[in-house]
Amino acid sequence: MKKAYIAAICVCVILCCTFGFMIFSEVLSPSSVGAHENSSTVKEQSVTISEGEAAVLETDNGYRQSATKWKSDDEEVVTVEGGGRIDALKQGSACVTANLANGDSVKFNITVSAPEKQAEADRFSTAYTANQDILKKNLANKSKKKLPYQIMVNRSQNCVTVYTYDSEGKYTVPVRAMVCSCGKDNSTVLGIYNIQYRCEWQALVKESFGQYACQFYGDYLFHSVPYSDISKNSLKSDEYNKLGSPGSMGCVRLSAGDCKWVYDNCADNTAVVIYDNDNPGPLGKPSAILLSDFTVGWDPTDNDSKNPYNKKTPQIIGAKDITIKAGDSFDKADGVTALDTCSNDITEKMEIIGNPNTYVPGKYKVTYSATDVLNRSVKKEITVTVE
């Protein structure tokens, strides 16, 4: 009897241990709720990029894990660096995977589309343009005797907006906006007038001359910023930098490029409306490009083949290849500036693409680019080597 009792106790102990171990194992098993913290999750994103472009992929989905490894499954379509920068080499699809430090991963399904068609930009004007499809249709319509343009001059804002006509024949469609200088002390006349006369060079007051003059009322003209004589390298540079604010004795001054556009495109009898309004116009007011070197003597918007500005473009200064040690800090914007065609600082408009991982040895690309108000661009690429 005693032996049977002891045997029963032993059986109970064995069963308790067995079931306890099974329960404990279940708690620690990967399928349990507590083990979820050690499981990996895969997140997916879709990204579209144009052929020839670059971008930096972001892995931060609210929990800020860093990527320990990047990989593209088709490097003929998209390459990827250790900092998440991708370069789109040709049209197609690729999957880029970022493995994160916590065991998760992010998959980027990349679609590389055809290169974006760049609209033809006027490199000799800061004007804004719009509705060119409607304008093109109006210019091609030979059945109508209606003039294609009406010129609206906002005297108080020193801004000119050119309109073409809509389907009802009314001039409501804005196609071009240009910065100008109207008369000081509101000396430009208000009212409705018409272009009546034009000449390539016009004598102005105080022994000065203007290019591409178009008369719209009495002594009031559209013309370029004044020159000291009838030569394109005698521009009065200090007067040029007044574009966008009152500067004339009543005429409407434009840059050479914009004034030539009016001269070439706006026929005699084109209506000119001069008014005051706090709103510069539906397209806004463009910026002028300022001169920093008064010794050049040329208007940077003049497309004359002798103009030294014709071959000039913006510059990226201070960007160069660099080698650093793993763990060192690197500020990709430090010491790098962008200058426009006339050497004015446009660093705030500079775009920087690249994300060197300073903790992982390798070579990383950083691309700097900028476009100025003359629609001229510059791009410079450097290599950051982490040893």
DRENLUMMAR-790043 format. One record per residue (C-alpha): z, y, x; residue number from 1; residue in three letters. Coordinates in steps of 0.02 Angstrom, whole numbers, plus 32768, in hexadecimal, padded with zeros to 4 digits. Layout:
<atoms>
<atom w="Z" v="Y" u="X" i="NUM" aa="ALA"/>
...
</atoms>
This chain:
<atoms>
<atom w="8000" v="8000" u="8000" i="1" aa="MET"/>
<atom w="802D" v="8077" u="808B" i="2" aa="LYS"/>
<atom w="7F8C" v="804D" u="80E7" i="3" aa="LYS"/>
<atom w="7F25" v="806E" u="804A" i="4" aa="ALA"/>
<atom w="7F7A" v="8117" u="8034" i="5" aa="TYR"/>
<atom w="7F55" v="8149" u="80E9" i="6" aa="ILE"/>
<atom w="7EA0" v="810F" u="80D4" i="7" aa="ALA"/>
<atom w="7E8C" v="817B" u="8038" i="8" aa="ALA"/>
<atom w="7ECF" v="8213" u="8094" i="9" aa="ILE"/>
<atom w="7E54" v="81F7" u="8123" i="10" aa="CYS"/>
<atom w="7DC3" v="81EB" u="80A9" i="11" aa="VAL"/>
<atom w="7DF6" v="8290" u="8058" i="12" aa="CYS"/>
<atom w="7E01" v="82E7" u="8101" i="13" aa="VAL"/>
<atom w="7D54" v="82A7" u="8132" i="14" aa="ILE"/>
<atom w="7D08" v="82DF" u="808C" i="15" aa="LEU"/>
<atom w="7D59" v="838C" u="8099" i="16" aa="CYS"/>
<atom w="7D18" v="83A3" u="814A" i="17" aa="CYS"/>
<atom w="7C6A" v="8369" u="8119" i="18" aa="THR"/>
<atom w="7C5C" v="83DB" u="8081" i="19" aa="PHE"/>
<atom w="7CAE" v="846C" u="80DF" i="20" aa="GLY"/>
<atom w="7C30" v="845D" u="816C" i="21" aa="PHE"/>
<atom w="7BA1" v="8457" u="80ED" i="22" aa="MET"/>
<atom w="7BDF" v="84F4" u="8096" i="23" aa="ILE"/>
<atom w="7BFB" v="854E" u="813C" i="24" aa="PHE"/>
<atom w="7B4E" v="851B" u="8176" i="25" aa="SER"/>
<atom w="7B04" v="855B" u="80D3" i="26" aa="GLU"/>
<atom w="7B57" v="8604" u="80EE" i="27" aa="VAL"/>
<atom w="7B0C" v="8612" u="819D" i="28" aa="LEU"/>
<atom w="7A62" v="85CE" u="816D" i="29" aa="SER"/>
<atom w="79C8" v="8641" u="8178" i="30" aa="PRO"/>
<atom w="79AF" v="8632" u="80BD" i="31" aa="SER"/>
<atom w="7A57" v="8681" u="8097" i="32" aa="SER"/>
<atom w="7A6C" v="8739" u="806B" i="33" aa="VAL"/>
<atom w="7AD4" v="875B" u="8105" i="34" aa="GLY"/>
<atom w="7A49" v="8722" u="8179" i="35" aa="ALA"/>
<atom w="79CB" v="87A2" u="8133" i="36" aa="HIS"/>
<atom w="79FD" v="881E" u="81B9" i="37" aa="GLU"/>
<atom w="79B3" v="87AA" u="823E" i="38" aa="ASN"/>
<atom w="790F" v="8788" u="81E2" i="39" aa="SER"/>
<atom w="7870" v="87E7" u="820E" i="40" aa="SER"/>
<atom w="780A" v="884C" u="8191" i="41" aa="THR"/>
<atom w="7756" v="8881" u="819B" i="42" aa="VAL"/>
<atom w="771F" v="8929" u="8156" i="43" aa="LYS"/>
<atom w="7669" v="8959" u="813F" i="44" aa="GLU"/>
<atom w="7610" v="89FF" u="813F" i="45" aa="GLN"/>
<atom w="755A" v="8A2E" u="8127" i="46" aa="SER"/>
<atom w="750B" v="8AB1" u="8199" i="47" aa="VAL"/>
<atom w="745C" v="8AFA" u="8197" i="48" aa="THR"/>
<atom w="7418" v="8B53" u="822F" i="49" aa="ILE"/>
<atom w="736C" v="8B91" u="8260" i="50" aa="SER"/>
<atom w="730B" v="8B46" u="82F1" i="51" aa="GLU"/>
<atom w="732D" v="8BA4" u="8391" i="52" aa="GLY"/>
<atom w="73D4" v="8BE8" u="8355" i="53" aa="GLU"/>
<atom w="7485" v="8BC4" u="8390" i="54" aa="ALA"/>
<atom w="752D" v="8BC2" u="8336" i="55" aa="ALA"/>
<atom w="75E2" v="8B90" u="8350" i="56" aa="VAL"/>
<atom w="7627" v="8B0B" u="82DB" i="57" aa="LEU"/>
<atom w="76D7" v="8B22" u="8297" i="58" aa="GLU"/>
<atom w="774B" v="8A8D" u="8288" i="59" aa="THR"/>
<atom w="77DC" v="8AF0" u="8240" i="60" aa="ASP"/>
<atom w="77EB" v="8ABB" u="818A" i="61" aa="ASN"/>
<atom w="7897" v="8B06" u="8174" i="62" aa="GLY"/>
<atom w="78F8" v="8A99" u="81EC" i="63" aa="TYR"/>
<atom w="78BC" v="8ADA" u="8295" i="64" aa="ARG"/>
<atom w="78A4" v="8A39" u="82F7" i="65" aa="GLN"/>
<atom w="783D" v="8A49" u="8394" i="66" aa="SER"/>
<atom w="77A5" v="89DC" u="83B7" i="67" aa="ALA"/>
<atom w="77B4" v="8968" u="844C" i="68" aa="THR"/>
<atom w="7701" v="8929" u="8448" i="69" aa="LYS"/>
<atom w="765B" v="8962" u="8400" i="70" aa="TRP"/>
<atom w="75BF" v="88F7" u="83EC" i="71" aa="LYS"/>
<atom w="7512" v="890A" u="83A0" i="72" aa="SER"/>
<atom w="74B9" v="886E" u="8364" i="73" aa="ASP"/>
<atom w="740E" v="88BC" u="838A" i="74" aa="ASP"/>
<atom w="740A" v="8931" u="841F" i="75" aa="GLU"/>
<atom w="7350" v="894C" u="840B" i="76" aa="GLU"/>
<atom w="7377" v="89A9" u="836A" i="77" aa="VAL"/>
<atom w="7423" v="89F5" u="838E" i="78" aa="VAL"/>
<atom w="748C" v="89FC" u="842C" i="79" aa="THR"/>
<atom w="7546" v="8A1F" u="8428" i="80" aa="VAL"/>
<atom w="75C1" v="8A5C" u="84AB" i="81" aa="GLU"/>
<atom w="7679" v="8A38" u="84BF" i="82" aa="GLY"/>
<atom w="76A7" v="8ADC" u="846C" i="83" aa="GLY"/>
<atom w="7643" v="8AB8" u="83CF" i="84" aa="GLY"/>
<atom w="75A8" v="8B1F" u="83F6" i="85" aa="ARG"/>
<atom w="7508" v="8AD1" u="83B3" i="86" aa="ILE"/>
<atom w="7455" v="8AFB" u="83E3" i="87" aa="ASP"/>
<atom w="73CB" v="8ACE" u="8369" i="88" aa="ALA"/>
<atom w="7338" v="8A8D" u="83CF" i="89" aa="LEU"/>
<atom w="72BF" v="8A54" u="8349" i="90" aa="LYS"/>
<atom w="72B2" v="8A3A" u="828D" i="91" aa="GLN"/>
<atom w="7309" v="89A1" u="8248" i="92" aa="GLY"/>
<atom w="73B6" v="895C" u="8224" i="93" aa="SER"/>
<atom w="7447" v="8928" u="8293" i="94" aa="ALA"/>
<atom w="74FE" v="88FF" u="8280" i="95" aa="CYS"/>
<atom w="757B" v="8954" u="82F3" i="96" aa="VAL"/>
<atom w="7629" v="8906" u="82FA" i="97" aa="THR"/>
<atom w="76C7" v="895C" u="8336" i="98" aa="ALA"/>
<atom w="7759" v="88EA" u="835D" i="99" aa="ASN"/>
<atom w="77FE" v="8945" u="8345" i="100" aa="LEU"/>
<atom w="789F" v="8934" u="83A7" i="101" aa="ALA"/>
<atom w="78FD" v="88EA" u="8312" i="102" aa="ASN"/>
<atom w="7880" v="885B" u="82FE" i="103" aa="GLY"/>
<atom w="781D" v="88AC" u="8271" i="104" aa="ASP"/>
<atom w="7767" v="88D9" u="8282" i="105" aa="SER"/>
<atom w="76EE" v="8954" u="8237" i="106" aa="VAL"/>
<atom w="7638" v="8929" u="821C" i="107" aa="LYS"/>
<atom w="75B8" v="89B4" u="8212" i="108" aa="PHE"/>
<atom w="7515" v="8983" u="81BE" i="109" aa="ASN"/>
<atom w="749C" v="89FB" u="8212" i="110" aa="ILE"/>
<atom w="73F5" v="8A2A" u="81C7" i="111" aa="THR"/>
<atom w="7381" v="8A88" u="823C" i="112" aa="VAL"/>
<atom w="7305" v="8AEE" u="81D7" i="113" aa="SER"/>
<atom w="7265" v="8B46" u="820D" i="114" aa="ALA"/>
<atom w="727D" v="8BE4" u="8274" i="115" aa="PRO"/>
<atom w="729D" v="8C7B" u="8206" i="116" aa="GLU"/>
<atom w="7204" v="8CE6" u="81F1" i="117" aa="LYS"/>
<atom w="722E" v="8D8D" u="823C" i="118" aa="GLN"/>
<atom w="71EA" v="8E21" u="81DE" i="119" aa="ALA"/>
<atom w="717E" v="8E90" u="8249" i="120" aa="GLU"/>
<atom w="71F3" v="8F18" u="8284" i="121" aa="ALA"/>
<atom w="71BB" v="8FC8" u="82B1" i="122" aa="ASP"/>
<atom w="71F7" v="8FE2" u="8364" i="123" aa="ARG"/>
<atom w="71D0" v="909D" u="8359" i="124" aa="PHE"/>
<atom w="723A" v="90CE" u="82C3" i="125" aa="SER"/>
<atom w="72EB" v="90BE" u="8283" i="126" aa="THR"/>
<atom w="72AD" v="90C3" u="81CE" i="127" aa="ALA"/>
<atom w="72E6" v="904A" u="8147" i="128" aa="TYR"/>
<atom w="725C" v="8FF7" u="80E3" i="129" aa="THR"/>
<atom w="725B" v="8F98" u="803F" i="130" aa="ALA"/>
<atom w="71EA" v="8F5B" u="7FB2" i="131" aa="ASN"/>
<atom w="7157" v="8F43" u="8027" i="132" aa="GLN"/>
<atom w="710A" v="8EC3" u="7FB0" i="133" aa="ASP"/>
<atom w="70FB" v="8F45" u="7F25" i="134" aa="ILE"/>
<atom w="70BB" v="8FC6" u="7FA0" i="135" aa="LEU"/>
<atom w="7038" v="8F4F" u="7FE3" i="136" aa="LYS"/>
<atom w="6FFB" v="8F2D" u="7F33" i="137" aa="LYS"/>
<atom w="6FF0" v="8FE8" u="7F0D" i="138" aa="ASN"/>
<atom w="6F92" v="900B" u="7FAE" i="139" aa="LEU"/>
<atom w="6F15" v="8F82" u="7F86" i="140" aa="ALA"/>
<atom w="6EF8" v="8FC0" u="7ED5" i="141" aa="ASN"/>
<atom w="6E56" v="9025" u="7EE3" i="142" aa="LYS"/>
<atom w="6E41" v="9037" u="7E27" i="143" aa="SER"/>
<atom w="6ECB" v="90BA" u="7E18" i="144" aa="LYS"/>
<atom w="6EB7" v="916A" u="7E59" i="145" aa="LYS"/>
<atom w="6F73" v="917D" u="7E64" i="146" aa="LYS"/>
<atom w="6FB8" v="91AF" u="7F0E" i="147" aa="LEU"/>
<atom w="7025" v="9123" u="7F55" i="148" aa="PRO"/>
<atom w="70BA" v="918D" u="7F8B" i="149" aa="TYR"/>
<atom w="7135" v="9211" u="7F55" i="150" aa="GLN"/>
<atom w="71AB" v="925E" u="7FD6" i="151" aa="ILE"/>
<atom w="725F" v="9287" u="7FA7" i="152" aa="MET"/>
<atom w="72C3" v="92F1" u="8021" i="153" aa="VAL"/>
<atom w="737F" v="92F2" u="8008" i="154" aa="ASN"/>
<atom w="73A8" v="9398" u="805C" i="155" aa="ARG"/>
<atom w="7465" v="9386" u="8059" i="156" aa="SER"/>
<atom w="745F" v="92D8" u="80A8" i="157" aa="GLN"/>
<atom w="73CE" v="92F5" u="8121" i="158" aa="ASN"/>
<atom w="7377" v="925B" u="80E3" i="159" aa="CYS"/>
<atom w="72C4" v="923E" u="80A9" i="160" aa="VAL"/>
<atom w="7299" v="91B1" u="802F" i="161" aa="THR"/>
<atom w="71E5" v="9185" u="8008" i="162" aa="VAL"/>
<atom w="71BB" v="9133" u="7F61" i="163" aa="TYR"/>
<atom w="7125" v="90D8" u="7F1C" i="164" aa="THR"/>
<atom w="70FD" v="90C2" u="7E63" i="165" aa="TYR"/>
<atom w="7137" v="9039" u="7DED" i="166" aa="ASP"/>
<atom w="70D6" v="8FDA" u="7D66" i="167" aa="SER"/>
<atom w="70E0" v="9073" u="7CF5" i="168" aa="GLU"/>
<atom w="709B" v="90E7" u="7D7A" i="169" aa="GLY"/>
<atom w="7141" v="913C" u="7D9D" i="170" aa="LYS"/>
<atom w="7180" v="9158" u="7E4E" i="171" aa="TYR"/>
<atom w="721F" v="90F0" u="7E42" i="172" aa="THR"/>
<atom w="7206" v="906D" u="7ECB" i="173" aa="VAL"/>
<atom w="7253" v="909F" u="7F74" i="174" aa="PRO"/>
<atom w="71EE" v="9061" u="800A" i="175" aa="VAL"/>
<atom w="722B" v="90C4" u="80A0" i="176" aa="ARG"/>
<atom w="72C4" v="912B" u="80D3" i="177" aa="ALA"/>
<atom w="72C8" v="919C" u="816C" i="178" aa="MET"/>
<atom w="734B" v="9208" u="81BE" i="179" aa="VAL"/>
<atom w="731D" v="92C0" u="81CF" i="180" aa="CYS"/>
<atom w="735D" v="936E" u="81F6" i="181" aa="SER"/>
<atom w="734B" v="93F0" u="816D" i="182" aa="CYS"/>
<atom w="736C" v="94AA" u="8182" i="183" aa="GLY"/>
<atom w="7410" v="94F2" u="81BA" i="184" aa="LYS"/>
<atom w="7470" v="9553" u="8134" i="185" aa="ASP"/>
<atom w="7409" v="94FF" u="80AB" i="186" aa="ASN"/>
<atom w="736D" v="955B" u="80E4" i="187" aa="SER"/>
<atom w="72FA" v="94CE" u="80AA" i="188" aa="THR"/>
<atom w="72B3" v="94FB" u="7FFF" i="189" aa="VAL"/>
<atom w="72DF" v="9493" u="7F66" i="190" aa="LEU"/>
<atom w="725A" v="9462" u="7EE9" i="191" aa="GLY"/>
<atom w="71BA" v="93FE" u="7ECF" i="192" aa="ILE"/>
<atom w="7125" v="9419" u="7F42" i="193" aa="TYR"/>
<atom w="708C" v="93C0" u="7F88" i="194" aa="ASN"/>
<atom w="704A" v="939B" u="8034" i="195" aa="ILE"/>
<atom w="6FBD" v="9418" u="8050" i="196" aa="GLN"/>
<atom w="6F91" v="941E" u="8107" i="197" aa="TYR"/>
<atom w="6FAC" v="93BB" u="81A8" i="198" aa="ARG"/>
<atom w="6F8D" v="93C7" u="8262" i="199" aa="CYS"/>
<atom w="6FBE" v="935F" u="82F9" i="200" aa="GLU"/>
<atom w="7012" v="93EF" u="8354" i="201" aa="TRP"/>
<atom w="7058" v="9489" u="82FE" i="202" aa="GLN"/>
<atom w="709D" v="9527" u="834D" i="203" aa="ALA"/>
<atom w="714F" v="9547" u="8313" i="204" aa="LEU"/>
<atom w="71C8" v="95D7" u="832E" i="205" aa="VAL"/>
<atom w="7211" v="9607" u="83D7" i="206" aa="LYS"/>
<atom w="7181" v="95C3" u="843F" i="207" aa="GLU"/>
<atom w="7196" v="9510" u="8406" i="208" aa="SER"/>
<atom w="711E" v="9490" u="83BE" i="209" aa="PHE"/>
<atom w="712A" v="93FF" u="8345" i="210" aa="GLY"/>
<atom w="70C6" v="935E" u="8339" i="211" aa="GLN"/>
<atom w="7078" v="9319" u="8299" i="212" aa="TYR"/>
<atom w="7095" v="93B2" u="822D" i="213" aa="ALA"/>
<atom w="707B" v="93A3" u="8170" i="214" aa="CYS"/>
<atom w="708F" v="9443" u="810B" i="215" aa="GLN"/>
<atom w="70DA" v="9435" u="805D" i="216" aa="PHE"/>
<atom w="7102" v="94EC" u="8034" i="217" aa="TYR"/>
<atom w="70DD" v="958F" u="8090" i="218" aa="GLY"/>
<atom w="7128" v="9582" u="813E" i="219" aa="ASP"/>
<atom w="7189" v="94E5" u="8111" i="220" aa="TYR"/>
<atom w="714E" v="9447" u="8167" i="221" aa="LEU"/>
<atom w="7176" v="9395" u="8193" i="222" aa="PHE"/>
<atom w="716B" v="938D" u="8251" i="223" aa="HIS"/>
<atom w="71B7" v="9339" u="82E8" i="224" aa="SER"/>
<atom w="724A" v="937B" u="834A" i="225" aa="VAL"/>
<atom w="720A" v="9412" u="83AD" i="226" aa="PRO"/>
<atom w="71B8" v="940A" u="8459" i="227" aa="TYR"/>
<atom w="71B4" v="9496" u="84D9" i="228" aa="SER"/>
<atom w="70F7" v="948C" u="84E4" i="229" aa="ASP"/>
<atom w="7066" v="9421" u="84A9" i="230" aa="ILE"/>
<atom w="7097" v="938C" u="8512" i="231" aa="SER"/>
<atom w="70F4" v="92F0" u="84DC" i="232" aa="LYS"/>
<atom w="716B" v="92F3" u="8570" i="233" aa="ASN"/>
<atom w="71B2" v="939F" u="8546" i="234" aa="SER"/>
<atom w="7225" v="936A" u="84B6" i="235" aa="LEU"/>
<atom w="72BC" v="93D9" u="8497" i="236" aa="LYS"/>
<atom w="7339" v="934D" u="84AB" i="237" aa="SER"/>
<atom w="73D0" v="93AE" u="846D" i="238" aa="ASP"/>
<atom w="7372" v="93D1" u="83CA" i="239" aa="GLU"/>
<atom w="7343" v="931A" u="83BB" i="240" aa="TYR"/>
<atom w="73F9" v="92E6" u="83B5" i="241" aa="ASN"/>
<atom w="7410" v="9353" u="8319" i="242" aa="LYS"/>
<atom w="73AC" v="92D8" u="82B0" i="243" aa="LEU"/>
<atom w="7419" v="92A8" u="821C" i="244" aa="GLY"/>
<atom w="7466" v="9355" u="820E" i="245" aa="SER"/>
<atom w="7420" v="9404" u="81EB" i="246" aa="PRO"/>
<atom w="73BE" v="9447" u="827F" i="247" aa="GLY"/>
<atom w="7320" v="94A3" u="824E" i="248" aa="SER"/>
<atom w="72F8" v="9550" u="8209" i="249" aa="MET"/>
<atom w="72BD" v="9503" u="8167" i="250" aa="GLY"/>
<atom w="723D" v="947D" u="8193" i="251" aa="CYS"/>
<atom w="7262" v="93C3" u="8184" i="252" aa="VAL"/>
<atom w="726B" v="9375" u="8231" i="253" aa="ARG"/>
<atom w="724D" v="92BD" u="824D" i="254" aa="LEU"/>
<atom w="7242" v="9250" u="82E7" i="255" aa="SER"/>
<atom w="7191" v="9242" u="832D" i="256" aa="ALA"/>
<atom w="717E" v="9190" u="82EA" i="257" aa="GLY"/>
<atom w="71B3" v="91BE" u="823A" i="258" aa="ASP"/>
<atom w="7153" v="9260" u="8237" i="259" aa="CYS"/>
<atom w="70B5" v="9205" u="826E" i="260" aa="LYS"/>
<atom w="70CF" v="918B" u="81DE" i="261" aa="TRP"/>
<atom w="70CF" v="921C" u="8162" i="262" aa="VAL"/>
<atom w="703A" v="926B" u="81BB" i="263" aa="TYR"/>
<atom w="6FD5" v="91C8" u="81B6" i="264" aa="ASP"/>
<atom w="7006" v="9186" u="810A" i="265" aa="ASN"/>
<atom w="702E" v="9215" u="8094" i="266" aa="CYS"/>
<atom w="6F8D" v="9266" u="805B" i="267" aa="ALA"/>
<atom w="6F75" v="931B" u="8027" i="268" aa="ASP"/>
<atom w="6FC0" v="933F" u="7F7B" i="269" aa="ASN"/>
<atom w="704A" v="92BE" u="7F96" i="270" aa="THR"/>
<atom w="70DF" v="9301" u="7F35" i="271" aa="ALA"/>
<atom w="7177" v="933D" u="7F98" i="272" aa="VAL"/>
<atom w="721B" v="9351" u="7F39" i="273" aa="VAL"/>
<atom w="72AB" v="93A7" u="7F92" i="274" aa="ILE"/>
<atom w="7357" v="9398" u="7F43" i="275" aa="TYR"/>
<atom w="7412" v="938B" u="7F68" i="276" aa="ASP"/>
<atom w="747C" v="92F3" u="7F40" i="277" aa="ASN"/>
<atom w="7515" v="929E" u="7F8A" i="278" aa="ASP"/>
<atom w="74B9" v="91F7" u="7F86" i="279" aa="ASN"/>
<atom w="743B" v="91F2" u="8016" i="280" aa="PRO"/>
<atom w="73C7" v="9181" u="7FB1" i="281" aa="GLY"/>
<atom w="73B3" v="90CE" u="7F75" i="282" aa="PRO"/>
<atom w="738D" v="9089" u="8023" i="283" aa="LEU"/>
<atom w="7417" v="90EB" u="807A" i="284" aa="GLY"/>
<atom w="7409" v="915E" u="810F" i="285" aa="LYS"/>
<atom w="73CC" v="9112" u="81B3" i="286" aa="PRO"/>
<atom w="7417" v="9142" u="8259" i="287" aa="SER"/>
<atom w="73B9" v="91A1" u="82DE" i="288" aa="ALA"/>
<atom w="73B3" v="9160" u="838F" i="289" aa="ILE"/>
<atom w="7408" v="91DF" u="8400" i="290" aa="LEU"/>
<atom w="73C9" v="9216" u="84A9" i="291" aa="LEU"/>
<atom w="7442" v="91FE" u="853B" i="292" aa="SER"/>
<atom w="73CB" v="9237" u="85C4" i="293" aa="ASP"/>
<atom w="7385" v="92E5" u="85A3" i="294" aa="PHE"/>
<atom w="7314" v="92DE" u="863D" i="295" aa="THR"/>
<atom w="7297" v="9261" u="85F3" i="296" aa="VAL"/>
<atom w="724B" v="92DF" u="8579" i="297" aa="GLY"/>
<atom w="71FF" v="925E" u="8502" i="298" aa="TRP"/>
<atom w="7227" v="922F" u="844F" i="299" aa="ASP"/>
<atom w="7254" v="9174" u="8458" i="300" aa="PRO"/>
<atom w="71F8" v="9156" u="83B3" i="301" aa="THR"/>
<atom w="7151" v="9198" u="83F3" i="302" aa="ASP"/>
<atom w="70D9" v="9104" u="8407" i="303" aa="ASN"/>
<atom w="7070" v="915D" u="848A" i="304" aa="ASP"/>
<atom w="7046" v="90E2" u="8516" i="305" aa="SER"/>
<atom w="708A" v="915C" u="8597" i="306" aa="LYS"/>
<atom w="7136" v="9164" u="8547" i="307" aa="ASN"/>
<atom w="71B4" v="9119" u="85C3" i="308" aa="PRO"/>
<atom w="7220" v="90DF" u="8531" i="309" aa="TYR"/>
<atom w="7196" v="906B" u="84F3" i="310" aa="ASN"/>
<atom w="71C4" v="8FE0" u="856B" i="311" aa="LYS"/>
<atom w="727F" v="8FF9" u="855D" i="312" aa="LYS"/>
<atom w="72F0" v="8F85" u="84FA" i="313" aa="THR"/>
<atom w="73AD" v="8F75" u="84E3" i="314" aa="PRO"/>
<atom w="7414" v="8F2E" u="8572" i="315" aa="GLN"/>
<atom w="74A7" v="8EB8" u="8584" i="316" aa="ILE"/>
<atom w="7514" v="8EF1" u="8615" i="317" aa="ILE"/>
<atom w="759B" v="8E8B" u="866C" i="318" aa="GLY"/>
<atom w="756C" v="8DDE" u="862B" i="319" aa="ALA"/>
<atom w="7558" v="8D63" u="86BB" i="320" aa="LYS"/>
<atom w="7577" v="8CAC" u="86E7" i="321" aa="ASP"/>
<atom w="762C" v="8C87" u="8710" i="322" aa="ILE"/>
<atom w="7692" v="8BF5" u="8752" i="323" aa="THR"/>
<atom w="7748" v="8BE0" u="8721" i="324" aa="ILE"/>
<atom w="77CC" v="8B5A" u="8737" i="325" aa="LYS"/>
<atom w="7806" v="8AEE" u="86A6" i="326" aa="ALA"/>
<atom w="7895" v="8B46" u="864F" i="327" aa="GLY"/>
<atom w="785F" v="8BF5" u="8684" i="328" aa="ASP"/>
<atom w="7843" v="8C77" u="85FC" i="329" aa="SER"/>
<atom w="7795" v="8CB8" u="85D5" i="330" aa="PHE"/>
<atom w="7769" v="8D48" u="8561" i="331" aa="ASP"/>
<atom w="76AF" v="8D41" u="8540" i="332" aa="LYS"/>
<atom w="76AB" v="8DF9" u="8508" i="333" aa="ALA"/>
<atom w="770E" v="8E3E" u="859A" i="334" aa="ASP"/>
<atom w="76A6" v="8EB4" u="8606" i="335" aa="GLY"/>
<atom w="7606" v="8E9A" u="85A2" i="336" aa="VAL"/>
<atom w="75AF" v="8F2E" u="854E" i="337" aa="THR"/>
<atom w="750D" v="8F49" u="84F1" i="338" aa="ALA"/>
<atom w="74A0" v="8FE4" u="8502" i="339" aa="LEU"/>
<atom w="7410" v="9019" u="8492" i="340" aa="ASP"/>
<atom w="7361" v="904F" u="84C6" i="341" aa="THR"/>
<atom w="73A4" v="90FC" u="84F2" i="342" aa="CYS"/>
<atom w="743F" v="90B8" u="854E" i="343" aa="SER"/>
<atom w="74BB" v="90DE" u="84C3" i="344" aa="ASN"/>
<atom w="754D" v="9065" u="84B0" i="345" aa="ASP"/>
<atom w="752F" v="8FE9" u="8421" i="346" aa="ILE"/>
<atom w="75AF" v="8F66" u="8457" i="347" aa="THR"/>
<atom w="75F7" v="8F61" u="83A7" i="348" aa="GLU"/>
<atom w="754F" v="8F1D" u="836C" i="349" aa="LYS"/>
<atom w="7549" v="8E94" u="83F0" i="350" aa="MET"/>
<atom w="754F" v="8DDF" u="83B5" i="351" aa="GLU"/>
<atom w="759E" v="8D58" u="8421" i="352" aa="ILE"/>
<atom w="757F" v="8C9E" u="8404" i="353" aa="ILE"/>
<atom w="75DF" v="8C1F" u="846C" i="354" aa="GLY"/>
<atom w="768A" v="8BCF" u="8477" i="355" aa="ASN"/>
<atom w="76B6" v="8B8E" u="8525" i="356" aa="PRO"/>
<atom w="7744" v="8B10" u="8523" i="357" aa="ASN"/>
<atom w="77A6" v="8B4C" u="85BA" i="358" aa="THR"/>
<atom w="7810" v="8AAD" u="85BD" i="359" aa="TYR"/>
<atom w="7781" v="8A33" u="85CB" i="360" aa="VAL"/>
<atom w="7713" v="8A35" u="8668" i="361" aa="PRO"/>
<atom w="765B" v="8A4F" u="8647" i="362" aa="GLY"/>
<atom w="75D1" v="8AD0" u="8633" i="363" aa="LYS"/>
<atom w="75CD" v="8B41" u="859B" i="364" aa="TYR"/>
<atom w="754B" v="8BBD" u="855F" i="365" aa="LYS"/>
<atom w="7573" v="8C6A" u="851A" i="366" aa="VAL"/>
<atom w="74E8" v="8CD2" u="84CC" i="367" aa="THR"/>
<atom w="74F1" v="8D8F" u="84B8" i="368" aa="TYR"/>
<atom w="7476" v="8DEE" u="844A" i="369" aa="SER"/>
<atom w="7461" v="8E9C" u="8400" i="370" aa="ALA"/>
<atom w="73E1" v="8EFC" u="8399" i="371" aa="THR"/>
<atom w="73D9" v="8FBA" u="8396" i="372" aa="ASP"/>
<atom w="739F" v="9033" u="830E" i="373" aa="VAL"/>
<atom w="72EE" v="902D" u="8354" i="374" aa="LEU"/>
<atom w="72E9" v="8F73" u="8327" i="375" aa="ASN"/>
<atom w="72E2" v="8F46" u="83DF" i="376" aa="ARG"/>
<atom w="7349" v="8EB0" u="8416" i="377" aa="SER"/>
<atom w="7392" v="8E61" u="84B1" i="378" aa="VAL"/>
<atom w="73DC" v="8DB4" u="84CE" i="379" aa="LYS"/>
<atom w="7436" v="8D75" u="8569" i="380" aa="LYS"/>
<atom w="7482" v="8CC9" u="8589" i="381" aa="GLU"/>
<atom w="7504" v="8C9C" u="860B" i="382" aa="ILE"/>
<atom w="7554" v="8BF9" u="8642" i="383" aa="THR"/>
<atom w="7611" v="8BE6" u="864C" i="384" aa="VAL"/>
<atom w="7640" v="8B57" u="86C1" i="385" aa="THR"/>
<atom w="76EE" v="8B0F" u="86AB" i="386" aa="VAL"/>
<atom w="7726" v="8AA9" u="8742" i="387" aa="GLU"/>
</atoms>
